[in-house]
Structures are given as structure tokens and as C-alpha cells.
């Protein structure tokens, strides 16, 4: 019966994306953001380069992470994930299976394994 929850969750998550909301399966708990504005490259609107490290916790069992990327261009090959040392049961570093950009301007990071409730991970 547990297997029936996984497809249902995917349908629910997709419906939330359609409505412009992120699913509540993964919740951020810390951000480190660096922006470098390109104000000398031409007239406004200015562009910027930057990086972001974020720590997040799995609040339900999931194999997908959803990120909002409205107006951003992300170097998909630069996305890395690792197990946080504070995770209750440190696991192997998660491996990305696929990165998808949706028409609603979200990224879906699909993982090779299901994360368990309470696992903490971070991007690096």
C-alpha cells in the first residue's frame, strides 16, 4: 500500500506547480547567496552572476526537489547535492538522475533514491 503514495504525491506536486506554488515535501532551512551585478556591461536592465548554497530538509518521503527559477538561467551541470552532517541518518550523497525545467519556470531535480523524512541535504 505504501507504493500508492508515491504516484499520488507526484500528481499533487505537479498540481501545485501548475498553481505557481512549490510542493511542501522539501523545506529550506538555510541559504548562502552571492550576487555579482554586471552594472558596467550596458544599460539597464542589468544582469548578474552568482551562486547559491542552500540547506533543506525532507518533510515527506520524496525523490524530487522543486526549485523556483523565474527569470534565472541556471548552470545545470553545476548543481551538486551532498548529505548534511546534521542529517539524522547520514546517507550517501544523493545523485541527480535528471534535471528538468518546466514551462512554469521551476526546476525539478530528480534523484536516484528516495529521501526519507528528516533527511537534511545541501547544495554545494
URURKA-V639052 format. One record per residue. N is the residue number from 1. RES is the residue in one small letter. PSI is psi in whole degrees, -180 to 180 (none if undefined). Layout:
[[N:RES:PSI] [N:RES:PSI]]
//
This chain:
[[1:x:-30] [2:x:-31] [3:x:-25] [4:x:-24] [5:x:-32] [6:x:-52] [7:x:-36] [8:x:-41] [9:x:-43] [10:x:-42] [11:x:-45] [12:x:-45] [13:x:-43] [14:x:-39] [15:x:-38] [16:x:-40] [17:x:-43] [18:x:-35] [19:x:2] [20:x:17] [21:x:148] [22:x:143] [23:x:159] [24:x:19] [25:x:-32] [26:x:129] [27:x:130] [28:x:144] [29:x:-9] [30:x:143] [31:x:142] [32:x:117] [33:x:137] [34:x:123] [35:x:137] [36:x:102] [37:x:142] [38:x:65] [39:x:-12] [40:x:8] [41:x:1] [42:x:-176] [43:x:162] [44:x:156] [45:x:136] [46:x:150] [47:x:175] [48:x:157] [49:x:162] [50:x:-176] [51:x:161] [52:x:131] [53:x:131] [54:x:147] [55:x:137] [56:x:157] [57:x:138] [58:x:118] [59:x:-7] [60:x:167] [61:x:130] [62:x:158] [63:x:16] [64:x:144] [65:x:133] [66:x:130] [67:x:137] [68:x:132] [69:x:37] [70:x:120] [71:x:7] [72:x:149] [73:x:121] [74:x:134] [75:x:96] [76:x:-32] [77:x:-14] [78:x:0] [79:x:123] [80:x:145] [81:x:148] [82:x:156] [83:x:133] [84:x:141] [85:x:-20] [86:x:2] [87:x:138] [88:x:-39] [89:x:84] [90:x:128] [91:x:179] [92:x:155] [93:x:136] [94:x:148] [95:x:128] [96:x:130] [97:x:-38] [98:x:147] [99:x:125] [100:x:135] [101:x:124] [102:x:160] [103:x:-23] [104:x:8] [105:x:49] [106:x:150] [107:x:138] [108:x:117] [109:x:112] [110:x:132] [111:x:158] [112:x:-23] [113:x:160] [114:x:132] [115:x:148] [116:x:159] [117:x:132] [118:x:-13] [119:x:140] [120:x:131] [121:x:166] [122:x:155] [123:x:152] [124:x:none]]
//
